[in-house]
Amino acid sequence: MDLQQVMVSGPNLNETSIVSGGYGGAAEGIIPTSSIKAPSMHHSNSNANMMAEEATRGIAVEKFDTVKKWGINTYKCTKQMFSERFGRGSRTVDLELETQIDLLRDTKSKYENVLQLASSLTSHFYNMVQTQQALGDIFADLSQKSPELQDEFGYNAETQKLLCKNGETLLGAINFFVSSVNTLVNKTMEDTLMTIKMYENARLEFDAYRADLEELSAGPRDAGTMVRIEMAQQQYQVHRDKYERLRSDVSIKLKFLEENKVKVMHKQLLLFHNAISAYFAGNQQQLEQTLRQFNVKLKPPGSDKPSWLEEQ
C-alpha cells in the first residue's frame, strides 16, 4: 500500500471513539469524539502571523541598514576620489610600495607581449613543421614513382622528415615556455594585482574616513558633534586597520612574486635559448638533451587530435 492509499484509507477522526476504560471495556465507557470540541486555533495562528511579520520586518531592516552603510561609504569614497583628482584633498602615499606596484604593472604588460609573440611563433612554427611533413611525404612518394630521380627525391624526403622530427621537439620546448610564462602572467601576477586592487580600494576608504574625521574635528564641539566625532573615530580606526593589513599583504606578495619570477624565467629563458640554438645548429642530440635537462615531456604524434569519445 503506497502513501496515497494510506492517506485515503486512514482513520476519520470525526468517527473515531475513545475508550475511557481499559482495553475491551463496556460500551458505556465509549465517548464519541464528535461531542468533543477542539480548542480554538485563532490565538495560535495570530501568534504565528505576528512572528512571521516580525521576522520579515527584521530582514527588511537589516537589508536597509546594509544598503544605507553601502551608500554612505560610496558617497564618502566618491567625494574623496574627486577631491584627490582636482587637487583639493590629500591622499596617503607609500612611495616605495607604489613604485613596486607601478613596476609590476609595467613588467606584466611587457611579459604579456612576450607571451603573445611566443604564442605567435609557436603557431607559425607548427604550420612550418606540418608543411615539412607533407613535403617529405610527397618527396618519398615521388622517389618511388620516379626511378630517374629516386635518389634526389629520397634524400630530400629524409631531410624533411628529420627537420620535421626536430621541429616537433623544438615545439615541445616552446610550448613549455609559453605555458610557464602564461601561468606566471595570468595567474601569479594577476593574483598579486587583485590584492593590489583591494589595497587601493582600502586606501581610498581610509583616506575618505580620515578626511571626514578631520573635517568634524575642525568644527564646533557641541554634544551632537562629539558623538559624531566618536563614531567617525571608530570608523577611521576600522579602515586604518584594514588598509595597513592589506598594505602588508601586498608587500609580502610582491616579494614572493619577484623571487618566483626570477626563478621561473631563469629556467625558461635558458630552455628557450638552448633549444632554439640546438635546432638551428642542426644538433639533434643537443636538442633532445636540452628537453631532458628541463624535464620537458613530448606528446606522442597525433596526441593533439581529439579522441573518438570527444568526436561523438
N, C-alpha and C positions, 0 to 999 in steps of 0.2 A: 504494500500500500504506500503510495507516494505522499508527499507533504500536502498536496492539494486535497487528496481524499481524506486525509486525517483532519484537515481544517473543515471540510464539508460535513463529515460524519461525526465531528466532535460533539461533546455534550452541550445541550442547550441549557444555559444557566438559569433561564426563567422557568424550566420544568424540573430542575434538579431538587431533590429533597434532602434535608439534613436530619440525620438521626441524632436525637438528643440523648438516647440511652446507649447501651453497649451494642456490639455487633449482633444483628438479628433480633433487636428489641421489638417491643409491641408496636402496633400501628399507631397507638395513641401518642407515641413519642415523636412522630414524624411531623415536622413543621414545614409547610410549603414555603418555598423561597419567594413565591410571588407576593407573600404577605410582608416580606422584609423590604424596607425602603432603604436604598443606598444613600449614604451621606451626600450632600450637595458638593459638586466639584467646582462650583463657581469661584470659591475663595482661592483654591489651589491654582486654578487657571489664571486668575488675576495676578497672583504672586509670580507665576512663571512668565507672564507677559511683561510684568514690571522688571523682572531680572533681565529679560532679553532686551528690553528697551535701554536699561542702564548699561548693559554690555555694548550695545550698538553705539550709544552716546559716548561711552569711554573710548571706543575705537576711533570715532569721528574726531573727538577732542585731541587724541594722540596724533592723528594724521594732520590735523590743523596746526598743532604745535610744531610738527616736523616741517611742514611747508612754511610756516612763519619763520622758523630758525633759518631754513634754507634761503628764504627771501631776504632776510636781514644780512646774512653772510654774503650773498651775491651782491647786494647793494653796496656793502662796505668794500668788497674786493673790486667792484667795478669803479667805485669812486677813487680808490687808491690807484688803480691802473691808469685812469685818466689823469690823475694828479701827477703821477710819475712821467707820463707821456708828454704832458705840457709843461713839465719842469716846476710844478708847484709843490710837489710832495717829495719827501726823501725816501730812499729805499736802503735796506740792509744789503751790504756788499761784502762778499768774501772773495777778494781778488784772486787769491791762489786757487781756490776751488773753481771759480768761474773761468779762469784761464784753462784749467784742465778740462772743463766741460766743453769750451769752445774748440780745444784741440781734438777732443774725442769726436765731435760733430764733423770737423774737417777731415779727420782720419777716416771716419765711416764713409764719407762722401767719396774719398779717393779709393777706398777699398771696394766700394760698390762699382766704381769704374773699372778697377782691375777684374772684378768678378764678371762684369758684362763682357769685357774684351776676351777674357779666358774662355767664357762660355761660347762666344762667337768663334774663337779659334777651334774649340772642340767641334762645333758644328761643321765648319769648313773642312777641317782635317778628316772628320768622319766621312764626308762626301768624297774627299780625295781617295781615302782608303777603299771605299766602295767602288769607285771608278777604277782603281788599280786592280781590284779583284776581278771586275768584269773584263778589263783589258787582258789580264792574264789568262782568263778562261777562253777568250776569243783567240789569243795567240796560240794557246795549247790546241784548240780545235783546228786552227789553220795549219799547225805543224803536222797534224795527222792527215790533212787533206791536200797538202801542197808538198809533194816529195822534193821538188826542186828547191824549196825554201824551208825544208824541215828543220835544219839546224838553226837558221836565223830566227824563225818563229819560236823554236824550242827554248833557246837561251833567253829570249825576251820574255817568254812566259814564265820561266824560272825567276828572272829578275823581278818581275811584277809581283809574283807570289811572295818572294822574300820581302819586298818592300811592304806588301800588304800585311805580312805577319809582324814585321817590326812596327808598322803603323798602328796595328791593334794593341801592341804592347805599350807604345807611347800614349795612345788614347787612354789606356788604363791609368797611366801616371797623371795625365792632365785631368781626367775625371776625378781622381782622388784629390788633386789640388783644388779643383773647383768646389767639390763637396766640402772640404775642410774650410775654405775661405767663406763659403756660404754659411756654414754653421757659426763661424766667428762673427760675421757681419750681421746676419739676420736673426740670430738667437742670443749670442753672448753680448754683443754690443747693444742690441735692441733692448735686452733685459735691463742693462745699466741705464739706457736712455729713458726707459719707463720709470725707473726710480728717480732719475733726474727731473722728469716732468712732475712727479709727486712732490719732490723737494721744492721746485719752483712755485708750485701752487701753494705749498705750505709757507714759503717765504712771503708771497703776496698777502696771504691771510694774516700772517704775523704782523706785517707792516701796516695792514689795514686796521687791526685792533690796537696796535701801538699808537697809530695816529689818532684813533678815536679816544684812547686814554689820555693822550697829551692834550687833545682839544678840551676834554672835560676838566682836566686838572688845571688848565689855564683860565677857566671860567669862574663864576662866583661859587662860594662854598656854602650853600644853604642845605637844609636837611635832605631835600629831594635829590639834590646834586650829589651829596655824599653817598647816598645809596647807589646811584648810578655809577659813581666812580669806583665803588667797591665791586660792583658787578663787572665793570669794564676791566678792573684789575685781575679778576678771576679769569675772564676770557683771554686776556693778554697772556697770562701765565700758561694757560692751556695751549694756546697756539705757539707760544715760545718753546715749550717743551716738545711739541710736535715738530717744529722747524729744526730744532737742534738735533733731535733724533734722526730725522731724515738727512740732515747735513752729514751726520756721522756715517749713516748708511751709504751715502753717495761716495764719501771719501774712501771707505773700505772697498766698495765695488770698483771704483776707478783704479785702486792699487792692484787688486787681483786681476782686473781686466788687462792692465798693462803687462803684468807678468805672464798671463796666459797668451796674450797676443804675441809677445816676443818668442815664447816657446813654440807656439803653433807655426808662426810664419818662418822661424829659423828652419824648422824641419821641412815645411812645404816649399820654400824657395830653393833649398838645397836639392830637393827631389826634382823640382821643375827644371832647374839648371842642368843637373846631371843627366836627366832623361832626354832633354832636348839635344844636349851636346852629343850624347852617345848615338842618338838616332841619326842626326845629320852627319856624323862621322862614319856612319855605316858600321858601328861597332855593336853587333847584336848581343855579344856576350856581356859587354859592359851595360847595355840597356837592361837586360834581364837581371843582372846583378844589382842594379840600382833599385829595381822594384822589389827584389828580395830583401835588400837592406832596409827599406822603409815599410816592409810588410804589406805591400800592395798586392792584393789577390785579383787576378784577371778573371773576368767572366768567361765561361766557355762559349765557343762560337754558337750563335743562334739563340743565346740566352735572353737577348733583348726582345725576341719575338714573344707574343702572348701565348700562354699555354692553351690547350684545346678547351679547358674549362672556362678561361677568360673569353674565348671566342664565342661561347654559347650564348 
